[in-house]
Amino acid sequence: MDYPEIILDGVAVDVSITNVGENFPAIITVNNQKIELDFSGEHPSFSHKFKKGETLDIEGYKFNPPTNRVIPLWMSILPPLFAIFFALIYKEVIFSLFSGIFLGGAIIGYYDSGFLGIFTGFLRVIDTYIIDALNDSGHLSVIVFSVLIGGIVALISRNGGMKGIVNGIVKYAKNARSGQLTTYFLGLSIFFDDYANSLVVGNTMRAITDKLKISREKLAYIVDSTAAPVAAIAFVTTWIGAELGYIQNGLDKINVDSMQIDEGVYGIFLNSLAYSFYPILTLFFMFYLIWREKDFGSMLTAEKRARAGVIVNPEENDGDITELEDLEPVSNIPHRAINAILPVAIIVLGTLLGLLVTGFQSLESNLLNLNENANYQSWSDIWNDMHLLKMPADTFGQKLGSLIGVSDSYTALLWASLTSMFVAILMTLSQRIMNLQDTVETIIKGFKSMIPALLILILAWSLALVTEDMHTASFLAHLIDGRISPWLIPAFTFVLAAFVAFSTGSSWSTMALVYPLILPAAWLLCMNESMSPDIAMPIFYNVVSSVLAGSVLGDHCSPISDTTILSSLASGCNHIDHVRTQIPYALTVGTISIFAGTIPSALGLPPLMSFLLAFLVIIGVVEIFGKKSVA
């Protein structure tokens, strides 16, 4: 019998039995219990949960499953919790992430080969998890994109472009409030991808917010909390394909025996937006804080420090791990804003164009799989035949959303960033601001400045692989066991998704697990209560939205989240400073979302009324607890 290396209690694994002879028996014995094999697949199979001491008998041969190697499922939560705990307590994120990865490897190694496995778990950190994290085209694309952004920012700083933007915006952003509002609306405008949003907005606005004495922590918060919320709820984003796919998985489970929900997946997504309390309330909360020039908690402390002229926290930043090197413009050159505006515009517009190109390429490939004799001469032909594919394509909005959903966002980001760098180089050389050697050296300095933050990102991905191997999300999903009232299902879903995202550091993996798990459970619970579709569907829409909203909340609070790390990186903010100042705001909005939005709407209050109630609560919280950010 061949067993997998990692076996967790209660998690199904495949065990193969080989060399059993040609005439495999139709019935085998497990502790004198007869089990009939399933011969419908390529190989005969059976499903059984072994208990300690049970034996398997095949034609007189007895096998003892390795129950002593089974890892208790509750241990799967330890690696991410230890990493998060160390990061928040000791304020050193690289060691904390490494410790979490090592702990996971040590647990797996110990149950596989005893005490020696603890030492092999240490080696597993590098030869398995870090290497596997790098052996992922999506991860490598993010690394290359981030490095290119670093080089571009360094170059447009040296060639005077960034200084030109600062001089231009400062005319309008004359104080901290207008500077924050500018950052906020720029974040809203780059709605199509959260990675591009974080890196472009943070790097573009950092010099401006520094000049206006806005703390790096506040900049990172604005960057982080406009990126994912907007990308999550907009109709045309790089998230939409994954979101629709995950929701469809849940619908497939509901309709596996008979058609119970005949509404299309895109329609369900659109209807669920009426219940997207956390993303929308986050945007309102942030706007109201900025408009009223108020803050509270640790963010207030950071803002008061910044207004006094100390932009970066000196207590936590002996050497700011995410800050680009101070690249002052070359002396005696004009500060032309176009030198920065054009490369940045190329990143934004080039990414959109790349999404269209790769989207149409993907659609054409899918259509040719349906009919290999088809001949598509233009994008228009592909656009007109989208209805042949099983995807939302009834309206222009649905077609555009489906097109972006099947696009390759990583490729689009790489194309755009490479083109932007090439243009920035040409502009620098053509204006004779620097020679070729100085230009290349400047770009390399920009590359180097990204290495510390990228190390954190790689370790975070590695820890995510540990949580995947140890089925951390499955352990958290077991919290759903047991009956609860239908009107509490959306709130429970929101908390569960937030906890999973916080522990794994990934909103996408959270959606991948929770959607197929919670949607059938929520629908079954409503049907068991004999609810009519008119009552059940609003609760179902609320649950769909709660998974997405909870994933974003958990992502905002998690120090091991890749988007949180990228926001720190782009804003030049110490990562733990960013997490510690963002968590109180995220939890405040999350709490209001549950008690003023999710629960009342599940009880029957119209979503619009729930939003109005939540807006009033947010205004009250800011007015009562918020204080002016003055020195």
C-alpha positions as CSV (number, residue, x, y, z in Angstrom):
1,M,0.0,0.0,0.0
2,D,1.3,3.4,-1.0
3,Y,0.3,6.2,1.3
4,P,0.8,10.0,0.8
5,E,3.4,11.7,2.9
6,I,0.9,13.9,4.6
7,I,-2.2,12.4,6.3
8,L,-4.5,14.5,8.4
9,D,-7.3,13.3,10.6
10,G,-10.6,13.6,8.8
11,V,-9.2,14.7,5.5
12,A,-9.7,12.2,2.6
13,V,-6.5,11.0,0.9
14,D,-5.9,8.5,-2.0
15,V,-4.1,5.3,-1.0
16,S,-3.0,3.0,-3.9
17,I,-2.7,-0.8,-3.6
18,T,-0.4,-2.5,-6.1
19,N,0.8,-6.0,-6.9
20,V,-2.5,-7.7,-5.8
21,G,-2.8,-10.1,-8.8
22,E,-4.9,-10.1,-11.9
23,N,-8.2,-11.2,-10.4
24,F,-8.9,-8.4,-8.0
25,P,-11.8,-9.3,-5.6
26,A,-15.1,-7.5,-5.8
27,I,-15.4,-7.5,-2.0
28,I,-12.6,-6.8,0.5
29,T,-12.7,-7.0,4.3
30,V,-11.9,-4.3,6.8
31,N,-12.0,-5.6,10.4
32,N,-14.5,-8.4,9.3
33,Q,-16.7,-5.8,7.6
34,K,-17.4,-6.6,3.9
35,I,-16.9,-3.6,1.5
36,E,-17.9,-3.8,-2.1
37,L,-15.6,-2.1,-4.5
38,D,-16.6,0.5,-7.1
39,F,-15.5,-0.7,-10.6
40,S,-17.0,2.2,-12.5
41,G,-13.7,4.0,-12.9
42,E,-10.4,3.0,-14.4
43,H,-9.3,1.2,-11.2
44,P,-11.5,-0.5,-8.5
45,S,-11.8,1.8,-5.5
46,F,-13.6,2.1,-2.2
47,S,-14.0,4.8,0.5
48,H,-13.5,4.1,4.2
49,K,-12.4,6.1,7.2
50,F,-9.9,4.0,9.1
51,K,-9.7,4.1,12.9
52,K,-6.7,3.3,14.9
53,G,-6.0,-0.5,15.0
54,E,-8.2,-1.4,12.0
55,T,-6.7,-3.8,9.4
56,L,-7.4,-4.3,5.7
57,D,-7.7,-7.9,4.4
58,I,-7.3,-8.5,0.6
59,E,-7.2,-12.2,-0.3
60,G,-5.7,-13.2,3.0
61,Y,-3.1,-10.4,3.0
62,K,-3.5,-8.1,5.9
63,F,-2.5,-4.4,5.8
64,N,-2.2,-2.0,8.7
65,P,-2.9,1.6,7.7
66,P,-0.3,4.0,9.3
67,T,-2.8,5.5,11.8
68,N,0.2,6.6,13.9
69,R,1.2,9.0,11.1
70,V,-2.1,10.8,11.1
71,I,-1.7,14.5,12.0
72,P,-4.5,15.9,14.2
73,L,-6.3,18.4,12.0
74,W,-6.3,21.1,14.7
75,M,-2.5,21.3,14.2
76,S,-3.0,22.7,10.8
77,I,-3.8,26.1,12.3
78,L,-0.6,26.4,14.2
79,P,1.9,27.5,11.4
80,P,-0.1,30.5,10.2
81,L,-1.1,31.5,13.8
82,F,2.5,31.4,15.0
83,A,3.7,33.4,12.0
84,I,1.0,36.0,12.6
85,F,1.6,36.1,16.4
86,F,5.3,36.5,16.0
87,A,4.9,39.2,13.3
88,L,2.5,41.3,15.4
89,I,4.4,40.8,18.7
90,Y,8.1,41.0,17.6
91,K,7.5,43.3,14.6
92,E,9.9,41.2,12.5
93,V,8.0,39.7,9.6
94,I,10.8,37.7,7.7
95,F,11.7,35.6,10.8
96,S,8.0,35.2,11.7
97,L,7.1,33.9,8.2
98,F,10.2,31.6,8.2
99,S,9.2,30.3,11.7
100,G,5.6,29.5,10.5
101,I,7.0,27.6,7.5
102,F,9.5,25.7,9.6
103,L,6.8,24.8,12.2
104,G,4.6,23.3,9.5
105,G,7.5,21.4,8.0
106,A,8.5,20.1,11.4
107,I,5.0,18.9,12.2
108,I,4.7,17.1,8.9
109,G,8.2,15.6,9.3
110,Y,7.7,14.5,12.9
111,Y,4.5,12.5,12.0
112,D,6.2,11.1,9.0
113,S,9.5,10.0,10.5
114,G,9.7,10.8,14.2
115,F,12.1,13.3,15.8
116,L,14.4,13.2,12.8
117,G,11.5,14.7,10.8
118,I,11.9,17.9,12.8
119,F,15.3,18.5,11.3
120,T,14.1,17.5,7.8
121,G,11.3,20.0,8.3
122,F,13.9,22.7,8.6
123,L,15.4,21.7,5.2
124,R,11.9,21.4,3.8
125,V,11.5,25.2,4.1
126,I,14.0,25.8,1.3
127,D,13.9,22.7,-0.8
128,T,10.1,22.3,-0.9
129,Y,8.1,25.4,0.1
130,I,10.3,28.3,-1.1
131,I,11.2,26.5,-4.3
132,D,7.6,25.5,-5.0
133,A,6.5,29.0,-4.3
134,L,8.9,30.3,-7.0
135,N,8.0,27.4,-9.3
136,D,4.7,29.1,-10.1
137,S,4.3,31.3,-13.2
138,G,1.8,33.6,-11.5
139,H,4.1,34.2,-8.6
140,L,7.1,34.8,-10.9
141,S,5.0,37.2,-12.9
142,V,4.2,39.2,-9.8
143,I,7.9,39.2,-8.9
144,V,9.0,40.4,-12.3
145,F,6.2,43.0,-12.5
146,S,7.2,44.3,-9.0
147,V,10.8,44.5,-10.0
148,L,10.0,46.3,-13.2
149,I,7.9,48.8,-11.3
150,G,10.8,49.4,-9.0
151,G,13.1,50.1,-11.9
152,I,10.5,52.4,-13.5
153,V,9.9,54.4,-10.3
154,A,13.7,54.8,-9.8
155,L,14.1,56.0,-13.4
156,I,11.2,58.5,-13.4
157,S,12.5,59.8,-10.1
158,R,15.9,60.5,-11.5
159,N,14.8,61.9,-14.8
160,G,12.6,64.5,-13.0
161,G,9.2,63.0,-14.0
162,M,8.1,62.2,-10.4
163,K,9.2,65.7,-9.2
164,G,7.2,67.2,-12.1
165,I,4.0,65.3,-11.0
166,V,4.6,66.4,-7.4
167,N,4.9,70.0,-8.5
168,G,1.8,69.7,-10.6
169,I,-0.4,68.0,-8.0
170,V,0.7,70.1,-5.1
171,K,-0.9,73.1,-6.8
172,Y,-4.2,71.3,-6.2
173,A,-3.4,69.0,-3.3
174,K,-2.2,71.8,-1.0
175,N,-2.9,70.1,2.3
176,A,-3.2,66.7,3.9
177,R,-6.9,66.3,3.2
178,S,-6.7,67.1,-0.5
179,G,-3.6,64.9,-0.8
180,Q,-5.4,62.0,0.7
181,L,-8.5,62.6,-1.5
182,T,-6.3,62.6,-4.6
183,T,-4.8,59.3,-3.5
184,Y,-8.3,57.9,-2.8
185,F,-9.8,58.8,-6.2
186,L,-6.7,57.6,-8.0
187,G,-7.1,54.3,-6.2
188,L,-10.7,54.1,-7.4
189,S,-9.8,54.9,-11.0
190,I,-7.4,51.9,-11.2
191,F,-10.2,49.4,-10.5
192,F,-9.4,46.6,-12.8
193,D,-6.5,44.9,-10.9
194,D,-5.5,45.1,-7.2
195,Y,-1.8,44.4,-7.8
196,A,-1.5,47.2,-10.4
197,N,-3.6,49.5,-8.2
198,S,-1.4,49.0,-5.1
199,L,2.0,49.4,-6.9
200,V,1.0,52.3,-9.2
201,V,-0.9,54.4,-6.7
202,G,1.5,53.8,-3.8
203,N,4.6,54.6,-5.9
204,T,3.0,57.6,-7.6
205,M,1.6,59.3,-4.6
206,R,4.4,58.6,-2.0
207,A,6.5,61.7,-2.8
208,I,3.4,63.9,-2.7
209,T,2.0,62.5,0.5
210,D,5.5,62.9,2.1
211,K,5.5,66.5,1.0
212,L,2.1,67.1,2.6
213,K,3.1,65.4,5.8
214,I,0.8,62.4,5.5
215,S,2.1,59.3,7.3
216,R,3.3,56.3,5.3
217,E,0.8,54.2,7.3
218,K,-2.1,56.3,6.1
219,L,-0.9,56.1,2.5
220,A,-0.6,52.3,2.8
221,Y,-4.1,52.1,4.3
222,I,-5.6,54.2,1.4
223,V,-3.7,52.1,-1.2
224,D,-4.6,48.8,0.4
225,S,-8.2,49.6,1.1
226,T,-9.0,50.9,-2.3
227,A,-7.3,48.1,-4.2
228,A,-9.1,44.9,-3.3
229,P,-12.6,46.4,-2.4
230,V,-12.8,48.0,-5.8
231,A,-11.4,45.0,-7.7
232,A,-13.8,42.7,-5.9
233,I,-17.0,44.4,-6.7
234,A,-16.4,46.1,-10.1
235,F,-18.0,44.4,-13.1
236,V,-14.8,44.4,-15.2
237,T,-11.8,43.3,-13.2
238,T,-9.2,40.5,-13.1
239,W,-11.1,39.1,-10.2
240,I,-14.4,38.5,-12.1
241,G,-13.4,35.2,-13.8
242,A,-12.3,33.6,-10.6
243,E,-15.3,34.8,-8.7
244,L,-17.8,33.5,-11.3
245,G,-15.9,30.2,-11.4
246,Y,-16.1,29.7,-7.6
247,I,-19.7,30.6,-7.5
248,Q,-20.4,28.2,-10.3
249,N,-18.8,25.4,-8.4
250,G,-21.2,26.0,-5.6
251,L,-24.2,26.1,-7.9
252,D,-23.1,22.9,-9.5
253,K,-23.3,21.2,-6.1
254,I,-26.7,22.6,-5.4
255,N,-28.1,21.5,-8.8
256,V,-26.3,18.1,-8.9
257,D,-29.5,16.1,-8.6
258,S,-32.1,18.5,-9.9
259,M,-32.3,22.2,-11.0
260,Q,-33.0,24.2,-7.9
261,I,-31.5,27.5,-8.9
262,D,-31.9,28.3,-12.6
263,E,-30.5,31.9,-12.4
264,G,-27.2,32.4,-14.3
265,V,-24.0,32.8,-12.4
266,Y,-23.4,36.4,-13.6
267,G,-26.9,37.4,-12.5
268,I,-26.3,35.9,-9.1
269,F,-23.0,37.9,-8.8
270,L,-24.8,41.2,-9.8
271,N,-27.6,40.6,-7.4
272,S,-25.1,39.8,-4.6
273,L,-23.5,43.3,-5.0
274,A,-26.5,44.8,-3.2
275,Y,-25.2,43.0,-0.1
276,S,-21.5,43.8,-0.5
277,F,-21.4,45.7,2.8
278,Y,-17.7,45.5,3.8
279,P,-16.1,46.6,0.4
280,I,-18.5,49.5,0.0
281,L,-18.5,50.5,3.6
282,T,-14.7,50.5,3.6
283,L,-14.7,53.0,0.8
284,F,-17.2,55.2,2.5
285,F,-15.5,54.9,5.9
286,M,-12.1,55.9,4.3
287,F,-13.7,58.9,2.4
288,Y,-15.4,60.2,5.5
289,L,-12.3,59.9,7.6
290,I,-10.4,61.9,5.0
291,W,-13.1,64.5,4.5
292,R,-13.5,65.1,8.2
293,E,-9.7,65.0,8.7
294,K,-10.1,62.6,11.6
295,D,-8.4,59.4,12.7
296,F,-8.4,57.2,15.8
297,G,-6.3,54.5,17.4
298,S,-2.8,53.8,16.2
299,M,-3.5,55.6,12.9
300,L,-4.1,58.8,14.8
301,T,-0.7,58.4,16.5
302,A,0.9,57.9,13.1
303,E,-0.8,61.0,11.6
304,K,0.1,63.2,14.5
305,R,3.7,62.2,14.2
306,A,3.6,62.9,10.4
307,R,2.1,66.3,10.8
308,A,5.0,67.1,13.1
309,G,7.3,66.3,10.2
310,V,8.2,62.6,11.0
311,I,6.7,60.8,8.1
312,V,8.2,57.4,8.8
313,N,8.0,55.8,12.3
314,P,11.5,56.1,13.7
315,E,10.9,53.5,16.4
316,E,10.2,50.7,13.9
317,N,12.3,51.7,10.9
318,D,16.0,51.6,11.5
319,G,16.1,50.9,7.8
320,D,12.8,50.9,6.1
321,I,12.5,47.5,4.5
322,T,10.1,48.6,1.7
323,E,11.3,52.1,0.9
324,L,12.9,52.8,-2.5
325,E,16.3,54.4,-2.2
326,D,16.2,58.2,-2.2
327,L,16.6,59.0,-5.8
328,E,16.7,62.7,-6.2
329,P,16.4,64.1,-9.8
330,V,19.6,64.7,-11.7
331,S,20.7,68.3,-11.0
332,N,20.1,71.1,-13.4
333,I,17.4,69.4,-15.4
334,P,13.8,70.6,-16.0
335,H,11.2,68.6,-14.0
336,R,8.8,67.5,-16.7
337,A,5.7,65.6,-15.4
338,I,5.3,63.9,-18.8
339,N,8.4,61.9,-18.0
340,A,6.4,60.1,-15.3
341,I,2.8,60.5,-16.6
342,L,3.5,58.7,-19.9
343,P,5.2,55.6,-18.3
344,V,2.5,55.3,-15.6
345,A,-0.3,55.8,-18.2
346,I,1.3,53.0,-20.3
347,I,1.1,50.7,-17.3
348,V,-2.6,51.5,-16.7
349,L,-3.8,51.6,-20.3
350,G,-1.4,48.9,-21.4
351,T,-2.7,46.5,-18.8
352,L,-6.3,47.1,-20.0
353,L,-5.2,46.5,-23.6
354,G,-3.3,43.4,-22.5
355,L,-6.4,42.1,-20.8
356,L,-8.4,42.6,-24.0
357,V,-5.8,40.9,-26.2
358,T,-5.3,37.9,-23.9
359,G,-9.1,37.7,-23.3
360,F,-9.9,37.5,-27.0
361,Q,-7.1,35.0,-27.5
362,S,-8.6,32.8,-24.8
363,L,-12.1,33.1,-26.2
364,E,-10.9,32.3,-29.7
365,S,-9.1,29.2,-28.4
366,N,-12.3,28.1,-26.6
367,L,-14.5,28.7,-29.6
368,L,-12.1,26.7,-31.9
369,N,-12.3,23.8,-29.4
370,L,-16.1,23.8,-30.1
371,N,-15.7,24.1,-33.8
372,E,-12.2,23.6,-35.3
373,N,-13.4,24.7,-38.7
374,A,-14.4,28.1,-37.5
375,N,-12.5,31.1,-39.0
376,Y,-12.3,34.2,-36.9
377,Q,-10.9,37.2,-38.8
378,S,-11.4,39.9,-36.2
379,W,-12.3,40.5,-32.5
380,S,-15.8,41.4,-33.7
381,D,-16.3,37.9,-34.9
382,I,-15.2,36.4,-31.6
383,W,-17.4,38.9,-29.7
384,N,-20.5,38.0,-31.7
385,D,-19.9,34.2,-31.1
386,M,-19.4,34.5,-27.3
387,H,-22.9,33.2,-26.7
388,L,-21.8,29.8,-28.0
389,L,-19.6,29.4,-24.8
390,K,-21.1,28.6,-21.4
391,M,-20.5,32.0,-19.9
392,P,-22.5,35.1,-19.2
393,A,-22.9,36.9,-22.6
394,D,-26.4,38.3,-22.8
395,T,-25.5,42.0,-22.5
396,F,-22.6,44.2,-23.3
397,G,-21.6,44.3,-19.6
398,Q,-21.8,40.5,-19.3
399,K,-19.7,40.0,-22.4
400,L,-17.1,42.5,-21.2
401,G,-17.0,40.9,-17.8
402,S,-16.6,37.4,-19.3
403,L,-13.9,38.7,-21.6
404,I,-11.8,40.1,-18.8
405,G,-12.6,37.1,-16.7
406,V,-10.9,34.7,-19.1
407,S,-7.9,37.0,-19.8
408,D,-4.4,36.5,-18.6
409,S,-3.9,39.3,-16.1
410,Y,-0.3,38.4,-15.3
411,T,0.7,38.5,-19.0
412,A,-1.0,41.9,-19.4
413,L,0.8,43.3,-16.4
414,L,4.2,42.1,-17.7
415,W,3.6,43.5,-21.2
416,A,2.5,46.8,-19.8
417,S,5.4,47.2,-17.3
418,L,8.1,46.2,-19.9
419,T,6.7,48.6,-22.4
420,S,6.5,51.4,-19.8
421,M,10.2,50.8,-18.8
422,F,11.3,50.9,-22.5
423,V,9.4,54.2,-23.0
424,A,10.9,55.7,-19.8
425,I,14.4,54.7,-21.0
426,L,13.8,56.3,-24.4
427,M,12.5,59.5,-22.9
428,T,15.5,59.7,-20.5
429,L,18.0,59.1,-23.2
430,S,16.4,61.3,-25.9
431,Q,16.3,64.3,-23.5
432,R,20.0,63.6,-22.6
433,I,19.1,63.6,-18.9
434,M,21.4,60.6,-18.3
435,N,23.6,58.5,-20.5
436,L,22.9,54.8,-21.1
437,Q,25.2,53.6,-18.3
438,D,23.7,55.9,-15.7
439,T,20.2,55.0,-16.9
440,V,20.8,51.2,-16.5
441,E,22.5,51.7,-13.1
442,T,19.5,53.7,-11.9
443,I,17.1,50.9,-13.0
444,I,19.2,48.3,-11.3
445,K,19.1,50.4,-8.1
446,G,15.3,50.3,-8.4
447,F,15.5,46.5,-8.8
448,K,17.6,46.1,-5.7
449,S,15.3,48.2,-3.6
450,M,12.5,45.7,-4.1
451,I,14.4,42.7,-2.9
452,P,13.6,42.9,0.8
453,A,9.8,43.2,0.2
454,L,9.9,40.5,-2.4
455,L,11.6,38.2,0.1
456,I,8.6,38.8,2.4
457,L,6.2,38.0,-0.5
458,I,8.0,34.8,-1.3
459,L,7.9,33.6,2.3
460,A,4.2,34.5,2.5
461,W,3.5,32.3,-0.6
462,S,5.6,29.6,0.9
463,L,3.6,29.7,4.1
464,A,0.4,29.5,2.0
465,L,1.7,26.2,0.5
466,V,2.2,24.9,4.1
467,T,-1.4,25.8,4.9
468,E,-2.5,24.1,1.7
469,D,-0.6,20.9,2.6
470,M,-1.9,20.8,6.1
471,H,-5.5,21.7,5.0
472,T,-5.7,24.7,7.3
473,A,-8.8,25.9,5.4
474,S,-10.5,22.5,5.8
475,F,-10.0,22.7,9.6
476,L,-11.6,26.2,9.6
477,A,-14.4,25.0,7.4
478,H,-15.3,22.3,10.0
479,L,-16.6,25.2,12.1
480,I,-19.7,25.1,9.9
481,D,-20.7,21.7,11.3
482,G,-24.0,21.9,13.1
483,R,-27.3,23.7,12.4
484,I,-27.7,27.4,12.8
485,S,-30.6,29.7,12.0
486,P,-30.8,30.7,8.3
487,W,-30.7,34.4,9.0
488,L,-27.3,33.9,10.7
489,I,-25.8,32.1,7.8
490,P,-24.6,35.3,6.0
491,A,-22.9,36.7,9.1
492,F,-21.4,33.3,9.9
493,T,-20.1,33.0,6.4
494,F,-18.6,36.5,6.6
495,V,-16.7,35.6,9.8
496,L,-15.6,32.2,8.5
497,A,-14.3,33.7,5.2
498,A,-12.5,36.4,7.1
499,F,-10.9,33.9,9.5
500,V,-9.8,31.6,6.6
501,A,-8.3,34.6,4.7
502,F,-6.6,35.9,7.8
503,S,-5.0,32.5,8.4
504,T,-4.0,31.7,4.9
505,G,-3.2,35.2,3.6
506,S,-5.2,34.7,0.4
507,S,-8.6,35.9,-0.5
508,W,-8.7,33.9,-3.7
509,S,-7.9,30.6,-2.0
510,T,-10.5,31.5,0.6
511,M,-13.2,32.0,-2.1
512,A,-12.1,28.7,-3.8
513,L,-12.7,26.7,-0.6
514,V,-15.6,28.5,1.0
515,Y,-17.9,29.1,-2.0
516,P,-18.4,25.4,-2.9
517,L,-18.7,24.5,0.8
518,I,-21.0,27.2,2.1
519,L,-23.4,27.8,-0.9
520,P,-24.9,24.3,-0.9
521,A,-25.0,24.3,2.9
522,A,-26.8,27.6,3.0
523,W,-29.3,26.6,0.3
524,L,-30.0,23.3,2.0
525,L,-30.6,25.0,5.3
526,C,-33.1,27.4,3.7
527,M,-34.9,24.5,2.0
528,N,-35.1,22.6,5.3
529,E,-36.9,25.6,6.8
530,S,-39.4,25.3,3.9
531,M,-38.6,28.8,2.7
532,S,-40.0,30.0,-0.6
533,P,-37.6,31.1,-3.3
534,D,-38.6,34.7,-2.8
535,I,-37.3,34.5,0.8
536,A,-34.4,32.1,0.2
537,M,-32.8,33.9,-2.7
538,P,-32.1,37.2,-0.9
539,I,-30.4,35.1,1.9
540,F,-28.5,33.2,-0.8
541,Y,-27.3,36.5,-2.5
542,N,-26.2,37.7,0.9
543,V,-24.2,34.5,1.5
544,V,-22.5,34.9,-1.9
545,S,-21.5,38.4,-1.1
546,S,-20.4,37.5,2.4
547,V,-17.8,35.1,1.1
548,L,-16.2,37.8,-1.0
549,A,-16.5,40.5,1.6
550,G,-15.1,38.3,4.4
551,S,-12.2,37.3,2.1
552,V,-11.3,40.9,1.6
553,L,-11.6,41.7,5.3
554,G,-9.3,38.8,6.3
555,D,-6.9,39.8,3.6
556,H,-6.7,43.3,5.0
557,C,-6.0,42.1,8.5
558,S,-3.4,39.4,7.7
559,P,0.3,40.2,7.8
560,I,0.9,37.3,5.6
561,S,-1.3,38.6,2.8
562,D,0.4,39.2,-0.6
563,T,-1.7,42.3,-1.3
564,T,-1.1,43.7,2.1
565,I,2.7,43.2,1.6
566,L,2.5,44.9,-1.9
567,S,0.7,47.9,-0.4
568,S,3.5,48.3,2.2
569,L,6.1,47.9,-0.5
570,A,4.6,50.5,-2.8
571,S,4.0,53.0,0.0
572,G,7.4,52.7,1.5
573,C,5.8,51.7,4.9
574,N,7.2,49.2,7.3
575,H,5.0,46.2,6.8
576,I,4.1,45.6,10.5
577,D,3.3,49.3,10.9
578,H,0.9,49.1,8.1
579,V,-0.8,46.0,9.5
580,R,-1.1,47.4,13.0
581,T,-2.6,50.6,11.9
582,Q,-5.0,49.1,9.4
583,I,-6.4,46.3,11.6
584,P,-8.4,48.6,13.9
585,Y,-10.0,50.3,10.9
586,A,-10.8,47.1,9.1
587,L,-12.3,45.5,12.2
588,T,-14.4,48.6,12.8
589,V,-15.9,48.4,9.3
590,G,-16.2,44.7,9.5
591,T,-18.2,44.9,12.8
592,I,-20.5,47.6,11.4
593,S,-20.9,45.5,8.2
594,I,-22.2,42.5,10.3
595,F,-24.5,44.2,12.7
596,A,-25.8,47.1,10.6
597,G,-25.7,45.4,7.2
598,T,-25.4,41.6,6.9
599,I,-27.7,40.6,9.8
600,P,-30.5,43.2,9.3
601,S,-30.6,42.5,5.6
602,A,-30.8,38.7,6.3
603,L,-33.8,39.4,8.6
604,G,-35.6,41.2,5.7
605,L,-34.5,44.8,5.9
606,P,-34.0,46.1,2.3
607,P,-30.2,46.3,1.5
608,L,-30.5,50.1,0.7
609,M,-31.9,50.7,4.2
610,S,-29.1,48.5,5.7
611,F,-26.5,50.7,3.9
612,L,-28.1,53.9,5.1
613,L,-28.1,52.5,8.7
614,A,-24.4,51.4,8.3
615,F,-23.5,54.9,6.9
616,L,-25.1,56.5,9.9
617,V,-23.2,54.2,12.3
618,I,-19.9,55.0,10.5
619,I,-20.5,58.7,10.8
620,G,-21.3,58.3,14.5
621,V,-18.2,56.2,15.1
622,V,-15.9,58.7,13.3
623,E,-17.5,61.7,15.0
624,I,-17.4,60.2,18.5
625,F,-14.0,58.5,18.4
626,G,-12.1,60.4,15.7
627,K,-9.9,63.3,16.5
628,K,-8.2,65.9,14.3
629,S,-4.8,64.8,13.0
630,V,-2.8,67.8,14.2
631,A,0.6,67.9,15.8
